[in-house]
Amino acid sequence: MPVGADIREQRAAVRLKLKLWGMDSAGHAFSQSAMTRDISSVGARLTGIRTPISMGDVVGVQYEDHKCRCRVVWKGIPGSAEDGEIGLECLEPSECPWTAAAKEALEKEAQSDAELTWPKRDRRRSPRYPCSAAVRFLKQGDALPTTARVSDISLGGCYIENMSPLQVASKIDLSIAIGPCEVAAAAVVKTSFPNMGNGVEFINLTAQYRQNLEQAIALLSGEAAPAAIPTLPAQPNISHAPAPAAAPAHSPQSNAGEISLTSRFQALLELLAEKNLLSRDDITKLLK
């Protein structure tokens, strides 16, 4: 510990170049430059002091265009790690040249500390709940939708697992099935992780889909039992998808079988495309 050390002021590790002058311990005039190791609103610790200075000495200090008088309040022990260091205290705190720099540095350190500790708290506007739900989404400008999985969801958005994630700011229309609840909405990509997926934010939820989403969240959070949540079907509103051609009327059993077969066929084509065995143009032609 340096001789006379009594650090009570909050300090920030800031490097400033100062100029010192005055009388050394032998009564000789001196002038030299030095660097700060840390500063406070009324003092500073300096390093690189070559002049013999004693505790209690008063020296002149200049930082940029501002000058003040300071008292030496501690000094490093010769031969120690603090050798060549001194601590200064401004005799007139209101005229300390680096007060603004100290305040700015301390505010930045406080902000940095807050950012480092934020994962310990949930800073999202809505808490997320883990789930495993099917999602079908269509990027604006694309002709074919993509099927994937949602790994967590909140009232504000969800995370989509996708080996070929979209770019940040991409806009999509999606439809999610969570138990008996269906949710369809427009969304925007907020985060993108290579070979992992996307975090998306819902940007357009109708009252119907909002209610469906709230009920799905209640189910995932355990606030409601599955039997207590009625089935609220929602038709996926993927506005950019090609409109299906009119089909002849069939019995419910026949129609369900055709939908299942079409879905499987489309999934097979998507798989072939991912394996680079078919191009997007080939898929489009086969689906016509």
C-alpha positions in Angstrom: 0.0 0.0 0.0 1.5 3.4 -0.9 2.5 5.7 1.9 -0.4 7.8 3.1 -3.0 6.0 0.9 -6.6 6.8 1.9 -8.7 6.4 -1.3 -12.2 7.4 -0.5 -13.4 8.9 -3.8 -14.8 6.7 -6.5 -12.1 6.3 -9.1 -12.0 5.5 -12.8 -9.1 3.9 -14.7 -8.4 6.6 -17.2 -5.1 7.6 -18.9 -4.6 11.3 -19.1 -1.4 13.2 -19.9 -0.6 15.9 -17.3 2.1 18.4 -16.8 3.6 19.0 -13.2 5.8 21.7 -11.9 7.0 23.0 -8.6 9.8 22.5 -6.1 11.2 19.1 -5.4 12.3 17.7 -2.0 15.7 19.3 -2.3 14.2 22.8 -3.1 15.0 22.7 -6.8 12.5 23.7 -9.4 11.2 21.0 -11.7 8.8 20.5 -14.5 7.8 17.1 -16.1 5.0 15.2 -17.8 3.2 12.3 -16.3 0.3 9.9 -17.0 -2.6 9.2 -14.7 -3.5 5.6 -13.8 -6.9 6.5 -12.3 -8.8 9.7 -11.6 -11.6 10.9 -9.4 -13.5 14.2 -9.4 -11.0 15.7 -6.9 -7.8 13.8 -7.4 -5.6 11.4 -9.4 -3.0 8.8 -9.2 0.0 9.5 -11.4 2.8 7.2 -12.7 6.2 7.9 -14.2 7.3 10.5 -11.6 11.1 10.9 -11.8 11.3 13.9 -9.5 11.8 13.4 -5.7 8.6 14.7 -4.2 7.6 14.4 -0.5 4.2 13.9 1.1 2.5 17.2 1.7 4.2 19.0 -1.2 2.1 21.3 -3.3 2.6 21.2 -7.0 1.1 22.8 -10.1 -0.8 20.6 -12.5 -2.1 21.2 -16.0 -4.5 19.1 -18.0 -5.2 20.4 -21.5 -5.7 24.2 -21.0 -6.7 24.0 -17.4 -4.4 24.4 -14.3 -4.8 23.8 -10.6 -2.8 23.3 -7.5 -2.6 19.9 -5.9 -1.2 18.4 -2.7 0.8 15.1 -2.7 -1.3 12.9 -0.4 0.5 9.6 -0.9 3.5 8.2 -2.8 4.7 4.7 -3.8 7.2 2.9 -1.6 10.6 2.9 -3.3 11.4 -0.5 -4.8 7.8 -1.6 -4.7 5.4 -2.0 -7.6 4.1 1.5 -6.9 7.5 3.1 -7.1 7.3 6.3 -9.2 3.6 6.8 -8.4 2.0 9.6 -6.4 -1.5 10.5 -5.4 -2.7 14.1 -5.8 -5.6 15.9 -4.3 -6.9 19.2 -5.7 -6.7 22.1 -3.2 -9.7 23.7 -4.9 -12.0 20.8 -5.9 -14.3 23.0 -7.9 -11.4 23.8 -10.2 -10.1 20.3 -10.8 -9.3 20.1 -14.5 -10.4 16.5 -15.0 -13.7 16.4 -13.1 -15.7 16.1 -16.3 -13.5 13.3 -17.6 -13.8 11.4 -14.3 -17.6 11.7 -14.4 -17.9 10.5 -18.0 -15.6 7.5 -17.3 -17.5 6.5 -14.2 -20.8 6.7 -16.0 -19.4 4.5 -18.8 -18.1 2.0 -16.2 -21.5 1.8 -14.5 -23.2 1.2 -17.8 -20.7 -1.5 -18.7 -21.3 -3.2 -15.4 -25.0 -3.2 -16.0 -24.6 -4.7 -19.4 -22.4 -7.5 -18.0 -24.9 -8.4 -15.3 -28.1 -8.2 -17.3 -28.4 -11.9 -18.2 -29.1 -12.5 -14.5 -32.4 -10.6 -15.0 -35.0 -11.1 -17.7 -34.9 -7.8 -19.6 -37.5 -8.8 -22.2 -40.8 -7.1 -22.1 -42.5 -10.5 -22.0 -41.0 -13.7 -20.5 -40.3 -16.5 -22.9 -41.4 -20.1 -22.4 -39.7 -23.2 -23.9 -41.8 -25.2 -26.3 -41.6 -27.5 -29.3 -44.1 -26.3 -31.9 -44.4 -26.6 -35.6 -44.1 -23.3 -37.6 -44.6 -22.5 -41.2 -43.3 -19.2 -42.5 -42.9 -17.4 -45.8 -40.3 -14.7 -46.4 -41.6 -11.7 -48.3 -40.5 -12.1 -51.9 -40.2 -15.9 -51.8 -42.6 -18.3 -53.6 -42.5 -21.2 -51.2 -42.9 -21.4 -47.4 -40.5 -23.1 -45.1 -41.4 -25.5 -42.2 -39.4 -25.5 -39.0 -39.7 -25.7 -35.2 -40.2 -23.0 -32.5 -38.1 -23.6 -29.4 -39.5 -20.8 -27.2 -42.2 -18.2 -27.5 -43.5 -15.1 -25.7 -46.3 -12.6 -26.3 -43.8 -10.5 -28.3 -42.0 -13.1 -30.5 -40.4 -16.5 -30.7 -37.2 -18.3 -31.7 -37.3 -20.4 -34.8 -34.8 -23.2 -35.2 -33.6 -23.1 -38.8 -30.3 -24.5 -40.3 -30.5 -21.7 -43.0 -31.4 -18.7 -40.9 -32.8 -15.5 -42.5 -31.0 -12.2 -42.4 -31.8 -9.6 -39.7 -34.7 -7.3 -40.7 -36.2 -9.9 -43.0 -40.0 -9.8 -42.9 -42.0 -13.0 -42.8 -45.6 -14.3 -42.4 -45.8 -17.3 -40.1 -48.3 -19.8 -38.6 -47.5 -21.6 -35.4 -49.4 -24.6 -33.9 -49.1 -24.9 -30.1 -51.3 -27.7 -28.8 -54.9 -26.7 -29.6 -53.9 -23.1 -30.4 -53.0 -21.7 -33.8 -51.2 -18.4 -34.1 -50.7 -16.5 -37.4 -48.9 -13.2 -37.7 -46.5 -11.0 -39.5 -43.0 -10.9 -38.0 -39.6 -9.3 -38.4 -36.2 -11.1 -37.9 -34.4 -9.5 -34.9 -31.4 -11.9 -34.5 -29.7 -14.4 -36.8 -27.4 -17.2 -35.7 -25.6 -19.3 -38.4 -26.7 -22.9 -38.6 -29.0 -22.3 -35.6 -32.0 -20.1 -36.2 -33.7 -16.7 -35.8 -35.3 -14.7 -33.1 -38.3 -13.0 -34.5 -40.7 -10.3 -33.2 -44.4 -10.3 -33.9 -45.4 -7.0 -35.6 -49.0 -7.7 -36.5 -51.4 -9.8 -34.4 -55.1 -9.6 -34.8 -57.3 -9.8 -31.7 -58.2 -13.4 -32.5 -54.5 -14.5 -32.8 -53.5 -12.5 -29.8 -56.1 -14.4 -27.8 -54.9 -17.7 -29.2 -51.3 -16.7 -28.3 -52.3 -15.7 -24.7 -54.0 -19.1 -24.3 -50.9 -20.9 -25.6 -48.7 -19.0 -23.2 -51.1 -19.9 -20.3 -50.8 -23.5 -21.3 -47.0 -23.4 -21.5 -46.6 -21.5 -18.2 -48.8 -24.0 -16.4 -51.4 -21.3 -15.6 -54.1 -23.3 -17.4 -54.7 -27.0 -17.9 -54.9 -28.3 -21.5 -58.6 -29.2 -20.9 -59.4 -25.6 -19.9 -58.2 -24.2 -23.2 -60.7 -24.4 -26.0 -59.6 -25.0 -29.6 -59.5 -21.7 -31.4 -58.5 -22.5 -35.0 -56.8 -19.8 -37.0 -56.2 -19.9 -40.7 -52.5 -19.1 -41.5 -52.4 -15.7 -43.1 -49.4 -16.1 -45.4 -50.3 -13.3 -47.8 -47.4 -13.8 -50.1 -48.1 -17.4 -50.9 -49.7 -18.3 -54.3 -53.4 -18.7 -54.0 -54.5 -22.4 -54.3 -56.6 -23.4 -57.3 -60.2 -24.2 -56.7 -60.8 -27.9 -56.1 -63.9 -30.0 -56.5 -65.9 -30.8 -53.4 -65.1 -34.0 -51.6 -66.1 -35.7 -48.5 -64.4 -34.6 -45.3 -62.4 -37.9 -45.1 -61.2 -37.5 -48.7 -60.3 -33.8 -48.3 -58.3 -34.6 -45.1 -56.4 -37.3 -46.9 -55.5 -35.0 -49.8 -54.3 -32.3 -47.5 -52.1 -34.8 -45.7 -50.7 -36.2 -48.9 -50.0 -32.7 -50.3 -48.2 -31.7 -47.1 -46.1 -34.8 -47.2 -45.3 -34.3 -50.9 -44.3 -30.7 -50.2 -42.1 -31.7 -47.3 -40.4 -34.3 -49.5 -39.7 -31.6 -52.1 -38.3 -29.3 -49.4 -36.0 -32.1 -48.3 -34.8 -32.7 -51.8 -34.1 -29.0 -52.2 -32.1 -28.9 -49.0 -30.0 -31.9 -50.3 -29.4 -29.9 -53.5 -31.2 -32.6 -55.5 -33.8 -30.2 -56.7 -33.8 -26.5 -57.4 -36.4 -24.0 -56.3 -37.5 -23.7 -59.9 -38.0 -27.5 -60.2 -40.1 -27.5 -57.0 -42.2 -24.6 -58.3 -42.9 -26.5 -61.6 -43.8 -29.7 -59.7 -46.3 -27.9 -57.4 -48.1 -26.3 -60.3 
